[in-house]
Amino acid sequence: MTTDPAATRAAQAASFDAAADVYERARPGYPDEVVDWLLASRPREVLDLGAGTGKLTRSLVDRVATVHAVDPSPNMLAQLGAALPEVRTAVGTAEAVPLPDAAVEAVLVAQAWHWVDPERALPEVRRVLRPGGVLGLVWNVRDESVPWVARLTEIIHGSAAERFIAEGRGMPDGVGDVERLTWSWQRPVDRQGLLDLVASRSYMITAPPEVRADVLAQVSDLLDTHPDLAGRDRWELPYRTEAFRVALT
């Protein structure tokens, strides 16, 4: 039987609704330096599109006057709303944004643009932006130049986001001059934190139980046996944050 790649991708994107708690627990936020760079135009009203549980939203609420958070997952938005009750939340997608025309001065998309249909999403972004508004895309990806991180990727496979960035896709075509920032940083993790991070990936959420158990066992073995990791109970997980911005016309 042939698997439809588009159907698989859609199922993986939708899978986060069932794993909102582990996503919230495991996923990192974004470096202040990157958030400030994305907001260099000083917008007052911002749409966090594909906001999830609010990993980027938390960095926006103290920087802008109004934040609208839109995501297709009600459970993810429930996590966001509990943590940030002042944020205006709505269920929606990048292809059908539940905001009026010219509603915001910036649209930011964190860890989500690789799931959308850009041919349908980009007109919607233009519709909700005011003239001269900014579209910003951002991803956290693991730094696989570090040997143990490269081995981790061999075990858990590259994510849709990591493949998207590795292929140099970033901003959609035809949007004008694109600026890019790459920011390197490290995040402290313990064993459970790293296992939760692996479990929060769409591939793992949708995998059969025996596959999930095998992958998690291999990650535990990596922590116990790799010379850069063994004998410790906390580690520094290196990341690159890749950010793109463009002033849409």
The 8 nearest C-alpha neighbors of each residue, nearest first, counted from 0:
[[1, 2, 3, 4, 7, 6, 5, 8],
 [2, 0, 3, 4, 7, 6, 5, 8],
 [1, 3, 4, 0, 7, 6, 5, 8],
 [2, 4, 6, 5, 7, 1, 8, 0],
 [5, 3, 7, 6, 8, 2, 9, 1],
 [6, 4, 8, 7, 3, 9, 10, 2],
 [7, 5, 9, 3, 8, 4, 10, 2],
 [6, 8, 4, 10, 5, 9, 11, 3],
 [7, 9, 5, 11, 6, 10, 4, 12],
 [10, 8, 6, 12, 11, 7, 5, 13],
 [11, 9, 13, 7, 8, 12, 14, 6],
 [10, 12, 14, 201, 8, 13, 9, 7],
 [11, 13, 9, 10, 14, 8, 114, 15],
 [14, 12, 10, 11, 15, 9, 16, 72],
 [13, 15, 11, 16, 12, 17, 10, 201],
 [14, 16, 18, 17, 13, 19, 12, 201],
 [17, 15, 72, 14, 74, 18, 19, 75],
 [16, 18, 15, 14, 19, 74, 204, 13],
 [19, 17, 15, 20, 16, 21, 22, 199],
 [18, 20, 22, 75, 16, 21, 15, 17],
 [19, 21, 23, 22, 18, 24, 78, 75],
 [20, 22, 24, 23, 18, 19, 199, 25],
 [23, 21, 19, 199, 25, 20, 24, 26],
 [24, 22, 20, 21, 25, 52, 26, 19],
 [25, 23, 21, 22, 20, 26, 195, 192],
 [26, 24, 196, 22, 195, 23, 21, 192],
 [25, 27, 22, 23, 196, 24, 28, 54],
 [28, 26, 25, 29, 54, 186, 139, 23],
 [27, 29, 54, 55, 26, 30, 58, 57],
 [28, 30, 55, 31, 27, 34, 33, 54],
 [31, 29, 32, 33, 34, 28, 240, 184],
 [32, 30, 34, 33, 35, 29, 58, 36],
 [31, 33, 35, 30, 34, 36, 182, 29],
 [32, 34, 36, 30, 35, 31, 37, 29],
 [33, 35, 31, 37, 36, 32, 38, 30],
 [36, 34, 38, 32, 33, 37, 39, 31],
 [37, 35, 33, 39, 34, 38, 32, 180],
 [36, 38, 34, 35, 39, 135, 33, 244],
 [37, 39, 35, 36, 41, 40, 34, 42],
 [38, 40, 36, 41, 37, 35, 42, 34],
 [39, 41, 38, 42, 133, 37, 132, 105],
 [42, 40, 39, 38, 43, 63, 62, 104],
 [43, 41, 104, 44, 40, 105, 38, 45],
 [42, 44, 63, 64, 65, 45, 41, 104],
 [45, 43, 65, 103, 104, 42, 66, 64],
 [46, 44, 105, 66, 103, 106, 104, 67],
 [45, 47, 67, 106, 48, 66, 68, 107],
 [48, 46, 68, 107, 50, 67, 108, 106],
 [49, 47, 108, 69, 50, 46, 107, 68],
 [50, 48, 70, 51, 69, 111, 108, 47],
 [49, 51, 48, 47, 53, 70, 68, 69],
 [52, 50, 75, 53, 49, 70, 76, 79],
 [51, 53, 79, 75, 78, 76, 23, 54],
 [54, 52, 56, 79, 50, 55, 51, 57],
 [53, 55, 28, 56, 57, 52, 27, 51],
 [56, 54, 53, 57, 58, 28, 29, 109],
 [55, 57, 53, 59, 58, 54, 60, 47],
 [58, 56, 55, 59, 60, 54, 53, 83],
 [57, 59, 56, 55, 60, 61, 34, 62],
 [60, 58, 56, 62, 57, 61, 63, 55],
 [59, 61, 62, 57, 63, 58, 56, 66],
 [62, 60, 59, 63, 58, 64, 57, 56],
 [61, 63, 59, 60, 64, 58, 43, 38],
 [64, 62, 43, 65, 60, 61, 59, 44],
 [63, 65, 43, 44, 66, 62, 60, 61],
 [66, 64, 44, 63, 43, 45, 67, 60],
 [65, 67, 45, 86, 46, 44, 68, 87],
 [66, 68, 46, 87, 88, 47, 86, 45],
 [69, 67, 88, 47, 50, 46, 87, 48],
 [70, 68, 89, 48, 90, 91, 49, 88],
 [69, 71, 49, 90, 91, 72, 50, 51],
 [70, 72, 91, 90, 92, 73, 69, 49],
 [73, 71, 16, 75, 74, 70, 76, 90],
 [74, 72, 76, 75, 77, 90, 71, 16],
 [75, 73, 77, 76, 72, 16, 19, 78],
 [74, 76, 52, 51, 19, 72, 78, 77],
 [77, 75, 79, 73, 78, 74, 52, 80],
 [76, 78, 74, 80, 79, 75, 73, 81],
 [79, 77, 52, 75, 76, 81, 80, 82],
 [80, 78, 52, 76, 53, 82, 77, 81],
 [79, 81, 84, 83, 77, 82, 78, 76],
 [80, 82, 78, 79, 83, 84, 77, 76],
 [81, 83, 79, 80, 84, 78, 53, 57],
 [82, 84, 80, 85, 81, 86, 79, 57],
 [85, 83, 80, 86, 81, 82, 79, 87],
 [84, 86, 83, 87, 80, 60, 66, 65],
 [87, 85, 84, 66, 83, 88, 67, 68],
 [86, 88, 67, 68, 66, 85, 89, 84],
 [89, 87, 68, 69, 67, 86, 76, 90],
 [90, 88, 69, 91, 68, 70, 87, 97],
 [89, 91, 71, 70, 69, 73, 72, 88],
 [92, 90, 71, 70, 96, 69, 97, 89],
 [93, 91, 95, 94, 71, 96, 70, 69],
 [92, 94, 120, 95, 96, 115, 48, 123],
 [93, 95, 120, 92, 119, 123, 96, 116],
 [96, 94, 92, 93, 91, 97, 123, 120],
 [95, 97, 92, 98, 91, 93, 94, 123],
 [98, 96, 91, 95, 99, 89, 90, 69],
 [99, 97, 96, 102, 127, 100, 101, 67],
 [100, 98, 102, 127, 101, 97, 126, 96],
 [99, 101, 127, 126, 102, 98, 128, 129],
 [102, 100, 129, 127, 128, 103, 126, 99],
 [103, 101, 127, 100, 99, 128, 98, 129],
 [104, 102, 44, 128, 45, 105, 101, 129],
 [103, 105, 132, 42, 129, 128, 44, 45],
 [104, 106, 133, 45, 132, 103, 134, 42],
 [107, 105, 46, 134, 45, 47, 135, 133],
 [108, 106, 135, 47, 136, 134, 48, 46],
 [107, 109, 136, 48, 47, 111, 49, 135],
 [110, 108, 137, 111, 138, 136, 107, 55],
 [109, 111, 138, 137, 112, 108, 160, 139],
 [110, 112, 109, 113, 114, 49, 108, 115],
 [113, 111, 114, 115, 108, 110, 136, 109],
 [114, 112, 111, 115, 160, 163, 159, 110],
 [115, 113, 112, 111, 12, 116, 8, 9],
 [116, 114, 112, 113, 117, 93, 120, 111],
 [115, 117, 118, 119, 120, 114, 94, 93],
 [118, 116, 120, 119, 121, 115, 171, 112],
 [119, 117, 116, 120, 121, 122, 94, 115],
 [118, 120, 94, 117, 116, 121, 122, 123],
 [121, 119, 94, 117, 93, 123, 122, 118],
 [120, 122, 124, 123, 117, 119, 118, 125],
 [123, 121, 125, 124, 120, 119, 126, 118],
 [122, 124, 126, 120, 121, 125, 94, 127],
 [125, 123, 121, 126, 122, 127, 128, 120],
 [126, 124, 122, 128, 123, 127, 121, 247],
 [125, 127, 123, 100, 124, 128, 122, 101],
 [128, 126, 101, 100, 102, 124, 125, 103],
 [129, 127, 101, 103, 125, 132, 104, 126],
 [128, 130, 101, 132, 104, 103, 131, 102],
 [131, 129, 132, 128, 248, 101, 247, 104],
 [130, 132, 246, 248, 247, 129, 133, 104],
 [131, 133, 104, 129, 105, 128, 130, 246],
 [134, 132, 246, 105, 245, 247, 106, 135],
 [135, 133, 106, 245, 244, 105, 107, 246],
 [134, 136, 244, 107, 243, 37, 106, 108],
 [137, 135, 108, 243, 242, 107, 109, 244],
 [136, 138, 242, 109, 241, 110, 243, 108],
 [139, 137, 110, 241, 240, 109, 140, 242],
 [138, 140, 240, 239, 241, 238, 141, 110],
 [141, 139, 239, 238, 161, 240, 138, 142],
 [140, 142, 238, 143, 237, 239, 139, 148],
 [143, 141, 238, 237, 144, 239, 145, 140],
 [142, 144, 149, 145, 148, 141, 146, 152],
 [143, 145, 142, 146, 149, 148, 147, 141],
 [144, 146, 143, 148, 147, 149, 142, 237],
 [147, 145, 149, 148, 144, 150, 143, 151],
 [146, 148, 150, 149, 145, 151, 227, 225],
 [149, 147, 151, 143, 150, 145, 146, 152],
 [150, 148, 143, 146, 152, 151, 147, 145],
 [149, 151, 153, 147, 148, 152, 146, 154],
 [152, 150, 148, 154, 149, 153, 147, 155],
 [151, 153, 156, 155, 149, 154, 150, 157],
 [154, 152, 150, 156, 151, 155, 149, 157],
 [155, 153, 151, 152, 156, 150, 214, 217],
 [154, 156, 152, 153, 151, 214, 157, 197],
 [157, 155, 152, 153, 154, 158, 151, 202],
 [158, 156, 152, 161, 162, 155, 159, 153],
 [157, 159, 161, 160, 162, 156, 200, 202],
 [158, 160, 162, 161, 163, 157, 113, 114],
 [161, 159, 163, 158, 162, 113, 164, 110],
 [160, 162, 158, 164, 163, 159, 165, 157],
 [161, 163, 165, 159, 160, 164, 166, 158],
 [162, 164, 160, 161, 166, 165, 168, 159],
 [163, 165, 167, 161, 166, 162, 168, 169],
 [166, 164, 162, 167, 163, 161, 168, 160],
 [165, 167, 164, 163, 168, 162, 169, 161],
 [168, 166, 164, 165, 169, 163, 162, 170],
 [167, 169, 166, 163, 164, 170, 171, 165],
 [170, 168, 167, 164, 171, 243, 163, 136],
 [169, 171, 168, 172, 243, 136, 177, 244],
 [172, 170, 169, 173, 174, 117, 168, 121],
 [173, 171, 174, 170, 175, 168, 169, 117],
 [172, 174, 175, 171, 176, 170, 177, 247],
 [173, 175, 172, 247, 171, 176, 245, 177],
 [176, 174, 173, 177, 245, 247, 246, 172],
 [175, 177, 245, 178, 174, 246, 244, 173],
 [176, 178, 245, 244, 175, 179, 243, 170],
 [179, 177, 244, 243, 245, 176, 180, 242],
 [178, 180, 243, 242, 177, 244, 181, 241],
 [179, 181, 242, 241, 182, 243, 178, 33],
 [182, 180, 241, 240, 242, 239, 183, 179],
 [181, 183, 240, 239, 180, 184, 241, 33],
 [184, 182, 239, 238, 240, 181, 185, 237],
 [183, 185, 238, 237, 239, 182, 186, 240],
 [186, 184, 237, 236, 235, 238, 187, 183],
 [185, 187, 236, 235, 188, 237, 184, 238],
 [188, 186, 235, 234, 236, 185, 233, 189],
 [189, 187, 234, 192, 233, 193, 235, 186],
 [188, 190, 233, 192, 191, 232, 193, 234],
 [191, 189, 193, 192, 194, 232, 188, 233],
 [192, 190, 194, 193, 189, 195, 188, 196],
 [191, 193, 195, 189, 190, 194, 188, 25],
 [192, 194, 196, 190, 195, 191, 188, 189],
 [193, 195, 191, 197, 196, 192, 198, 190],
 [196, 194, 198, 192, 193, 197, 25, 191],
 [195, 197, 25, 193, 199, 194, 198, 192],
 [196, 198, 194, 195, 199, 200, 193, 203],
 [197, 199, 195, 196, 200, 203, 194, 204],
 [200, 198, 22, 196, 197, 21, 195, 201],
 [201, 199, 203, 202, 198, 197, 204, 196],
 [200, 202, 204, 11, 203, 14, 205, 199],
 [203, 201, 200, 205, 204, 206, 11, 158],
 [202, 204, 206, 200, 201, 205, 198, 211],
 [203, 205, 201, 202, 206, 200, 14, 198],
 [204, 206, 203, 202, 201, 11, 207, 14],
 [205, 207, 203, 204, 202, 210, 211, 208],
 [206, 208, 210, 209, 211, 205, 203, 204],
 [209, 207, 211, 210, 212, 206, 213, 203],
 [208, 210, 212, 211, 207, 213, 206, 214],
 [211, 209, 213, 207, 208, 212, 206, 214],
 [212, 210, 208, 214, 209, 213, 203, 215],
 [211, 213, 209, 215, 210, 214, 216, 208],
 [214, 212, 216, 210, 211, 215, 209, 217],
 [215, 213, 217, 211, 216, 212, 210, 218],
 [214, 216, 218, 212, 217, 213, 211, 219],
 [217, 215, 219, 213, 214, 218, 212, 220],
 [216, 218, 220, 214, 215, 219, 221, 213],
 [219, 217, 221, 215, 220, 216, 214, 222],
 [220, 218, 216, 222, 221, 217, 215, 223],
 [219, 221, 217, 223, 218, 222, 224, 216],
 [222, 220, 218, 224, 219, 223, 225, 217],
 [223, 221, 219, 220, 228, 224, 229, 225],
 [222, 224, 229, 220, 221, 225, 219, 228],
 [225, 223, 229, 221, 222, 220, 226, 228],
 [224, 226, 228, 221, 227, 229, 222, 223],
 [227, 225, 228, 229, 224, 223, 230, 147],
 [226, 228, 225, 229, 147, 224, 222, 146],
 [229, 227, 225, 222, 226, 231, 230, 223],
 [230, 228, 223, 224, 231, 225, 226, 222],
 [229, 231, 228, 232, 223, 224, 222, 226],
 [232, 230, 229, 233, 228, 234, 222, 223],
 [231, 233, 189, 190, 234, 230, 229, 228],
 [234, 232, 189, 188, 231, 187, 190, 235],
 [233, 235, 188, 187, 236, 189, 232, 228],
 [234, 236, 187, 186, 185, 188, 237, 233],
 [235, 237, 186, 185, 187, 234, 238, 188],
 [238, 236, 185, 142, 184, 141, 235, 186],
 [239, 237, 141, 142, 184, 140, 185, 183],
 [238, 240, 183, 140, 182, 142, 139, 141],
 [239, 241, 139, 182, 138, 181, 140, 238],
 [240, 242, 181, 138, 137, 180, 239, 139],
 [241, 243, 137, 180, 179, 136, 181, 240],
 [244, 242, 179, 136, 135, 178, 137, 180],
 [243, 245, 135, 178, 134, 177, 136, 37],
 [244, 246, 177, 134, 133, 247, 176, 178],
 [245, 247, 133, 132, 131, 134, 248, 244],
 [248, 246, 132, 133, 131, 245, 174, 134],
 [247, 131, 246, 130, 132, 125, 174, 175]]
